[in-house]
């Protein structure tokens, strides 16, 4: 990709972001033209992280910080704190624990003592299909609570996400995982959830949190707490399984 090539050409202190805009034209009822707004916030961001830093030693945490930044981008706006946008481990953005609104993809390349990280994130701001969008959640909140919160734009939310992410990275670099985990747990969907390990009739375990490296921790009766790795497991909330591949 262009950004993948560009990131090594730029001075170290310069960040890089690519924002994708897509607009489609469809036909509405009775031959009307149906214009879909540019409904998704899609972008790729390049950041550099020193290997010998808190985050450099815990690169899997980046996807959690980005997911958290997307949720915070909305829920840190005065009045929007109770919009039911949440994070799902390891890299999804959800409406409550019901429906996916977006996701995060992270690629990292280590060059000498610097990680070059490409972060791709996308979330549905303004398209009611094929899944619910953030502005649907705001409209629903307005109906239920009698509020008049305005819909949000993809541009605004991308800018806010990047700003929040910068702050989360600074906090993480200074304080490590404990600097960000309380906020992450506040917004995640897994508190107290039960899962089954290895197969549908496998042993029951409870999700307790994520460990120092960003992996999921589960507690099995009589067995204590163990970490489950996202690269070796599929985690399917619908079937409540953690399955080693």
Phi and psi in degrees as a GROMACS rama.xvg file:
@    title "Ramachandran Plot"
@    xaxis  label "Phi"
@    yaxis  label "Psi"
@TYPE xy
-59.1023  -46.455  UNK-2
-66.4027  -33.2132  UNK-3
-62.4565  -36.0403  UNK-4
-78.6119  -39.8815  UNK-5
-64.6844  -32.191  UNK-6
-63.7621  -24.8081  UNK-7
-87.7884  -8.93915  UNK-8
-91.7673  -18.7521  UNK-9
-88.5736  154.317  UNK-10
-60.5967  147.518  UNK-11
-51.5118  -41.1425  UNK-12
-79.8312  -4.9579  UNK-13
-93.6633  125.676  UNK-14
-84.6996  168.901  UNK-15
-144.588  134.32  UNK-16
-137.32  138.763  UNK-17
-118.868  128.084  UNK-18
-112.925  125.874  UNK-19
-96.2476  135.062  UNK-20
-123.242  127.922  UNK-21
-131.401  130.915  UNK-22
-127.732  132.969  UNK-23
-114.935  155.413  UNK-24
-120.016  126.668  UNK-25
-129.282  179.051  UNK-26
-105.078  133.71  UNK-27
-96.6533  -171.38  UNK-28
-64.4624  143.433  UNK-29
63.8349  29.9504  UNK-30
79.3741  2.82177  UNK-31
-64.3242  150.9  UNK-32
-80.9166  131.931  UNK-33
-108.795  111.091  UNK-34
-98.2431  114.526  UNK-35
-79.6522  129.688  UNK-36
-66.5307  163.725  UNK-37
-70.1015  98.9269  UNK-38
-99.067  -14.4398  UNK-39
-114.962  139.741  UNK-40
-88.7449  111.684  UNK-41
-126.205  126.545  UNK-42
-158.606  159.739  UNK-43
-121.544  133.14  UNK-44
-124.795  137.107  UNK-45
-108.046  129.841  UNK-46
-133.449  156.98  UNK-47
-113.466  134.091  UNK-48
-128.672  123.21  UNK-49
-63.3734  134.786  UNK-50
-54.5123  -43.2063  UNK-51
-90.3927  57.9408  UNK-52
-138.482  167.748  UNK-53
-52.8221  -46.4232  UNK-54
-77.2  -35.1792  UNK-55
-59.8477  -29.2668  UNK-56
-85.4719  -6.79506  UNK-57
-140.236  52.6776  UNK-58
-54.3765  -34.5077  UNK-59
-57.9277  -20.3741  UNK-60
-67.1795  -21.2403  UNK-61
-58.5205  -43.2487  UNK-62
-60.9992  -33.9342  UNK-63
-69.9579  -38.5638  UNK-64
-64.704  -38.1938  UNK-65
-68.6464  -45.5925  UNK-66
-57.7716  -44.5257  UNK-67
-62.7517  -40.1141  UNK-68
-62.356  -38.623  UNK-69
-63.2987  -46.7912  UNK-70
-64.293  -45.1048  UNK-71
-62.2058  -35.1569  UNK-72
-54.9669  -37.2831  UNK-73
-85.5944  -50.2542  UNK-74
-80.0367  -4.92936  UNK-75
-93.7226  -0.00364859  UNK-76
-80.8395  129.044  UNK-77
-52.795  128.065  UNK-78
97.5974  -22.0853  UNK-79
-102.968  10.5027  UNK-80
-62.0986  -28.0644  UNK-81
-102.06  11.0129  UNK-82
-65.4708  128.105  UNK-83
-78.4965  58.9949  UNK-84
-98.7018  132.709  UNK-85
-140.384  166.386  UNK-86
-101.896  142.373  UNK-87
-120.698  123.33  UNK-88
-62.9465  140.647  UNK-89
-91.5475  -18.3142  UNK-90
-152.681  34.3054  UNK-91
-118.946  154.99  UNK-92
-113.468  128.939  UNK-93
-124.575  154.867  UNK-94
-88.952  113.637  UNK-95
48.3221  -134.505  UNK-96
-112.145  28.3007  UNK-97
-101.991  -37.557  UNK-98
-152.643  136.996  UNK-99
-79.5089  133.088  UNK-100
-111.428  -15.4203  UNK-101
-176.896  177.233  UNK-102
-156.831  172.403  UNK-103
-132.547  139.143  UNK-104
-130.733  130.668  UNK-105
-123.952  129.565  UNK-106
-118.776  131.252  UNK-107
-125.631  141.66  UNK-108
-127.762  125.514  UNK-109
-93.3181  120.273  UNK-110
-121.563  113.933  UNK-111
55.0663  -112.232  UNK-112
-114.144  25.3989  UNK-113
-127.609  130.495  UNK-114
-84.736  125.213  UNK-115
-97.7628  115.436  UNK-116
-109.467  127.861  UNK-117
-105.557  120.3  UNK-118
-110.69  118.578  UNK-119
-104.306  129.413  UNK-120
-139.04  148.417  UNK-121
-146.34  138.686  UNK-122
-148.831  149.188  UNK-123
-83.8481  111.528  UNK-124
-94.8828  -40.2709  UNK-125
-141.064  12.4438  UNK-126
-111.325  121.338  UNK-127
-75.56  -11.6341  UNK-128
-121.748  151.008  UNK-129
-83.6015  -3.41416  UNK-130
-134.178  176.438  UNK-131
-68.3031  156.178  UNK-132
-125.153  168.531  UNK-133
-59.8812  -41.0635  UNK-134
-68.8313  -26.3127  UNK-135
-63.9429  -41.6259  UNK-136
-64.4449  -38.4495  UNK-137
-66.951  -43.362  UNK-138
-62.5255  -42.1146  UNK-139
-62.1508  -43.468  UNK-140
-61.6516  -44.2167  UNK-141
-58.7017  -44.2666  UNK-142
-62.9258  -43.7901  UNK-143
-77.691  -31.6229  UNK-144
-106.771  -5.70099  UNK-145
70.7527  22.4001  UNK-146
-91.6342  172.986  UNK-147
-129.608  49.443  UNK-148
-67.7826  138.49  UNK-149
-80.4651  150.84  UNK-150
-64.1881  157.722  UNK-151
-109.466  155.723  UNK-152
-101.861  153.666  UNK-153
-58.9079  -43.0139  UNK-154
-59.0691  -47.4164  UNK-155
-59.8573  -43.6418  UNK-156
-73.4453  -32.6513  UNK-157
-63.743  -46.5896  UNK-158
-61.1491  -44.5382  UNK-159
-65.0775  -40.7919  UNK-160
-59.7404  -45.8108  UNK-161
-65.2033  -40.4862  UNK-162
-63.5219  -46.1707  UNK-163
-64.0969  -41.5756  UNK-164
-60.2112  -42.1542  UNK-165
-58.3169  -42.034  UNK-166
-67.6284  -41.7696  UNK-167
-62.7147  -39.5565  UNK-168
-64.6591  -43.6738  UNK-169
-58.2442  -45.5338  UNK-170
-63.597  -42.9579  UNK-171
-63.8586  -42.1989  UNK-172
-64.0234  -32.3565  UNK-173
-82.0711  -43.4503  UNK-174
-116.435  -6.07293  UNK-175
75.1936  -168.965  UNK-176
-54.0727  -37.8533  UNK-177
-65.4356  -16.8908  UNK-178
-70.5987  -25.9127  UNK-179
-117.375  -19.2616  UNK-180
-62.4825  -39.3878  UNK-181
-56.3063  -41.2507  UNK-182
-68.2275  -40.1084  UNK-183
-61.2694  -46.7428  UNK-184
-65.8416  -30.8248  UNK-185
-60.2039  -32.7426  UNK-186
-108.012  0.56806  UNK-187
-88.707  163.139  UNK-188
-94.9842  -1.65297  UNK-189
-99.3336  -3.08406  UNK-190
-54.3481  124.493  UNK-191
70.3078  6.82603  UNK-192
-75.1223  146.086  UNK-193
-98.9054  143.6  UNK-194
-135.099  164.03  UNK-195
-110.17  140.543  UNK-196
-93.517  137.729  UNK-197
72.9065  -38.8296  UNK-198
-156.116  171.289  UNK-199
-63.0842  -27.0325  UNK-200
-109.613  21.4083  UNK-201
-73.5964  179.446  UNK-202
-65.3166  146.092  UNK-203
-79.7914  138.834  UNK-204
-139.088  157.808  UNK-205
-108.915  140.166  UNK-206
-76.6843  128.35  UNK-207
-112.596  -22.4689  UNK-208
161.495  -162.631  UNK-209
-122.256  149.871  UNK-210
-84.214  -175.194  UNK-211
-61.2711  -16.7262  UNK-212
-109.124  6.25016  UNK-213
92.3248  3.99084  UNK-214
-87.5168  153.552  UNK-215
-72.3521  137.392  UNK-216
-108.081  131.863  UNK-217
-124.97  150.231  UNK-218
-114.433  120.94  UNK-219
-106.934  132.59  UNK-220
-46.946  123.687  UNK-221
76.5205  -3.78113  UNK-222
-113.067  -11.5775  UNK-223
80.5445  -166.338  UNK-224
-98.5125  134  UNK-225
-129.544  154.45  UNK-226
-94.3311  142.611  UNK-227
-118.923  128.706  UNK-228
-92.7174  134.092  UNK-229
-68.4373  -28.3751  UNK-230
-76.9122  -16.1433  UNK-231
-111.902  7.59899  UNK-232
-141.22  146.32  UNK-233
-101.125  134.458  UNK-234
-114.337  108.757  UNK-235
-115.25  103.386  UNK-236
-64.685  -25.3771  UNK-237
-68.5575  -37.681  UNK-238
-101.379  1.56724  UNK-239
54.0532  45.5952  UNK-240
-121.194  149.956  UNK-241
-121.354  109.952  UNK-242
-115.113  115.96  UNK-243
-63.475  132.03  UNK-244
